[in-house]
Structure formats: structure tokens, C-alpha cells
Amino acid sequence: MLPGVVRAYPAIADGLVYLRNGDTLVCLDLGREGDLAWEHRADQLATDVGNWGLGAEPLPFDGRLYVVLRKIG
């Protein structure tokens, strides 16, 4: 069970579900009954120091996962 309220559309590819939970990117493994595979906060994904958030839903495409980050403040 994820903490908080998920207000985004999930993306599904290769048996994994990618979604936003606030400013955290979450991956659930459908092969393990939806268990948490990994999670990363937006500021862990940015290459620049500062406060970062997720700007859109994640997009899996051609074996990669694309994420839009937005700088906060």
C-alpha cells in the first residue's frame, strides 16, 4: 500500500507499473502481486541541486523510462 493519495495515471510496460505519488516516482512489479520494486524522489533524479518535483506522468518507451522534472522555487 502506498502512503498518501496517488493522483496520476499509471503507465504499464513489461510487467511493471510506473506512477507518481506526490513528488516520488514509484515502480510496482505486477509479477510479484504489485509489490514495490523501487521508488525515487524527484530530487534524487535531478542533476542540479535544488528542490525538484515531477512535472508529468512517467512514460516507458523502447526499454527506457522518461520523466519530466520541474524545478520548484
C-alpha positions in Angstrom: 0.0 0.0 0.0 1.4 3.4 -1.0 1.3 6.3 1.6 -0.8 9.3 0.5 -3.1 9.7 -2.4 -2.0 8.8 -5.9 -3.4 11.4 -8.4 -1.8 10.4 -11.6 -2.3 8.0 -14.5 -0.1 4.9 -14.2 2.0 3.6 -17.1 2.4 -0.1 -17.6 5.3 -1.8 -19.5 7.0 -5.2 -19.3 5.1 -6.2 -16.2 5.9 -3.1 -14.3 3.6 -0.2 -13.2 5.1 3.3 -13.1 3.3 6.1 -11.3 3.7 9.3 -9.4 3.0 9.5 -5.7 3.4 13.2 -4.9 6.9 14.0 -6.0 8.0 10.4 -5.7 8.4 8.1 -8.7 7.2 4.6 -7.9 7.6 1.3 -9.7 5.3 -1.7 -8.8 6.1 -5.3 -10.0 2.9 -7.0 -11.3 4.8 -10.3 -11.3 5.0 -10.0 -7.5 1.4 -9.1 -7.0 2.1 -5.3 -7.2 4.9 -5.3 -4.7 7.1 -2.2 -4.6 10.1 -2.7 -6.9 11.7 0.7 -6.3 10.9 4.4 -5.6 12.9 7.6 -6.1 12.1 11.1 -5.0 12.3 13.7 -7.8 15.2 15.5 -6.2 17.2 12.2 -6.4 16.7 12.1 -10.2 17.8 15.7 -10.9 21.4 16.5 -11.9 21.1 20.1 -10.5 21.0 20.9 -6.8 17.7 22.3 -5.6 14.1 21.4 -5.0 12.6 19.3 -7.8 9.2 17.8 -8.4 7.6 15.5 -11.0 6.0 17.5 -13.8 4.1 14.8 -15.6 3.4 11.1 -15.5 6.3 8.8 -16.4 6.5 7.4 -19.9 8.0 4.0 -20.6 9.2 3.7 -24.2 11.6 1.4 -26.0 13.1 0.0 -22.8 13.6 3.4 -21.1 11.6 5.4 -18.7 11.1 9.1 -19.4 10.3 11.5 -16.6 9.6 15.3 -16.7 11.1 17.2 -13.8 10.2 20.7 -12.7 12.3 23.0 -10.5 10.4 24.3 -7.5 11.1 27.7 -6.3 
